[in-house]
Amino acid sequence: MILFPFISEEFNGAIWRMEIDGLSETIFVEIRNSEERTASFGSVDLLTGKLNFKDLVLPERWLTGIEAAYDGVLLLHNYLSDASPVHKGLTAVNAANAEIIWSNYTYAFDHLSVNGPVVHNVQIQPKKLFLIDVKTGAIARPYQPVIDGELINDVIVPQLLPVSFLKQKLPIESYGNNMHYLEHNNFRIVSLHSFEAGSLKQHLYIMNNLQLVYEDILNVDIQKIQPEAFIIHKNYLIYVKNKSELKVLNV
């Protein structure tokens, strides 16, 4: 058995953030290109591997980012200013075709509930929370904590474990004593670092029992040990290679 990615998509800049919409099985990426001072966005269908769109740039080309995603809609925010982390407004984008379906610059996002986005109007004080219709942006009703519980995603992150836990020889000698490790179905997934020819590298390995079924080099010429390199969403292994390439495997 050998595994191969069914999604391998290169973007024009560093993947700054990923967001998964579990209702539509869509993964969104936020790409930031500091040289061009642009923030762009992409959408990939996890069920089919199809690229829905990439290189979407809003009129505000830099001071914008991903807020959340729900039921086939990507929610983007602006920033109050270049020097402020405060989010301002919401713009809703169709996950399938990048169409902007509504915008509201008085909304401030609060959190994502099982029934949709919860927001407040910055012009109304004291703050009152509302549930909105993600497809139209219209206020559906006041927020009700009992029935509008927070939406929990299906993302699993690896554990940080000693390399000695693995009990299996890998093609490289680990640099450092720890690795990121996760077991899923019959697979054991490992991310660790090596130091070869004066270069620090980050690796990914997938084993089925004792058989190595997939390997990749995630980063080269890095300056320090990197954080966890992959996540699992349902049966999708998702990771970023060389900061700009999205890869997804079925595991």
N, C-alpha and C positions, 0 to 999 in steps of 0.2 A: 504494500500500500504506500503510495506517495500522494501527498496533498499538493494542490495548486490553488493560488488565489483565483476567485471568480470576479473580484473587483480589484483593479489596479489602475488608479487614476492619478495623474500628475497635475498639480496646480501651480499657478504662477505666483509663488510666494510661500511663506511659512504658514502651515496649518496652525492657527492660533487657538481654535476651539472647535469641538465637535458636539453636535446635539442629535439625539436619536428620538424620533417620533415613533413610539411603539404601536400606535393605532394604525398608521399607514405604512409601517416598516420602512421608513425613510431615514437616511442619515444625512445631516447637513454639516457643512464645514464653513468656517470663517477663515479667510485667507488675508493675512496682513503683509503688505509689501512696503516696508519702511522707506525704501529708496524712492518709490513713486508716490508714497503717502496715499495709498489706496487700501480700502478694505473691500474685499469682494466675497461672494458667497456661492456655494455649490450645493447641489442636491443629487443624491444617488439612491435608487430604489434597491433596498436590500433583498427583496424577493427575487428580482430578475437580474440584478447587477447592472441595470440600465442607468446611464448618466442622464438625469433629468435636465440639469443645466449647470453651467459653471460661469465664472467671470461676471456674475451679476454685481453691478456697482450702482449704488443709489446716488441721487444728486448731491447729497452730503457724502463725499467720497472717502473720508477718513474717520470722522467722528461718529461712527456707527458700529454696531455689533449685534451678535445673536443674543436675544433675550430668552426665548423658549420655542418649542415646537409642539403642535397639538393637532391631531386629526387632519393631516395633510396640509397644514398651514405653518409657515415659518414666521415667527415674530421677531422683528428687528427693533432696536432702540437707537436713538441718538445719544450723544453726551451733552451735558449742559455747556461745557466749554473744553478747550484743549487741555486745561489744567485741572479739570474736575472729573472725578470718577462717577458723579451723579448721572443717572440715566434720565433721558427726557423723551417722551412720546413713544408711540408704537406704530410700526408699519408692518402690514400683513402681506405675505408673499405666498402664492400658490406653489406647493411643493413640486407639482408636475411640470410646470411650464414657466416659472419665474414671473408670472403676472402679478402685479401689485393690486390687491383686491380692496384694501382700505388703508387709511392712515388716520391717526388721531394724535394731535400734539399736546392734548391736555391730559391724556392718560399717563399714569405711572404704573408699571407692572409691580405686583406684589408677590404672587406665587402662582403655580399651576396646580389646579385642583383636578379631581377625577372627572368633573363636569365641565372643565374648560379654564381659561385664564381668569384670575382674580386681579382686579386693578382698582385704583382710586383716581379721582379727578383732582389734579393739583390745584385747581381753582376753588375747590370746596374745602372749607375748614370748619370743624375738625374733620380729620380724614375719615371717609366712609368707604368701605370696600364693596365692590360690585362684581358679580359674575357677568362676563360678556360673551356674546356669540362670536366664536373665533372666525366664522365665515363672513360676518358682516361688520363686526366691531360694535354692534348695538348692545346696550345694556340689557341683559336678560332679566335680572332681579338682584336684590341685595344679597350679599354673600351670607351663606348659612353654614357655619362651621360643622354642624352635625352631619349634614348631607354633602357638603363640599370638602371632603377630606383631601389632604395633599396627595397628589399623584406620585406614586412610587415607581421608579423606573426598574427595568429588568437587567441592569448592568451589574456585572460581577468584576471586581478588581482582584489582582493576584495578591498573595501573601508575601511578605518579606521573610525569607527563611535562610538558615545557613546552607551553604553549598554542599556541606557534608550530608545533608538530608537526602540528596538525590540518589546516592548509592549506584551511580551509573557514570561511566566515563564518557565525556563529550569530546568532540573534535578539537576543542581548544582548552587551554588551561585558564581557569577563572582568575581574574584580577579582583582581589577583595574576597571577603569571606561570605558575602551574602548574595542571594539571587531572588528574583521575583518568580513565584511558582503558583501554578493553579492546576487542579485536576478537573476535567470536564468530559463527561461520557467516558470513553476508554483512553482519553488522551491526557498526557502530562505535558504542560506548557511551561517553558523556562525562559527567562530573560536574564542575562548576566553580561559581564564585561571581560574583555581581554586586553592585554598590553603587548603589542607585537610591533617590532621594528620602530620603537619609539612612539607608537600611536595607540591611543586608547579607543577601543571600539565597543559597540553594544551589539549583542547577538540575540537572536530568537531561535529556540529549538522546540520542536513538537515531537513527542515520542508516543508510539502506540505499543504498550508493553515495553519491551526492550528495543524495539525497532525505531530508528530515527526516520520520521516520515516527512519532515519539513525543516528547513533552516534558512535563515536570512540574516544579513548584516543590516542593522537598523540605522546606525550612525557610525561615522568614522571621524578621526581627528577631533574628538571631543575633549574638552578640558577637564571635566569632572564626571563622577558617577551620575548617571541619569536616573530619574524617577521611573516608576512602573511604565512599561513600554506597550502594554496591550490591555484590552478589556474583552469580556465576553458579554454579548447581548443575545439572549436565547441561545441559539446554536451558531452564532456568528462570532468568529475571532476577528477583532478589529485592531489595526495598528497603523502607525505612521512611519514611513521609511524616509530617511534623509530630510525630515521636517516638512516635506512638501508632497509626498506621495501617499495616498490613502490605499490601504490594502485590506481585503476582507476574505476570509476562508470559512468554509463550512466545516464545523468540527462536532 
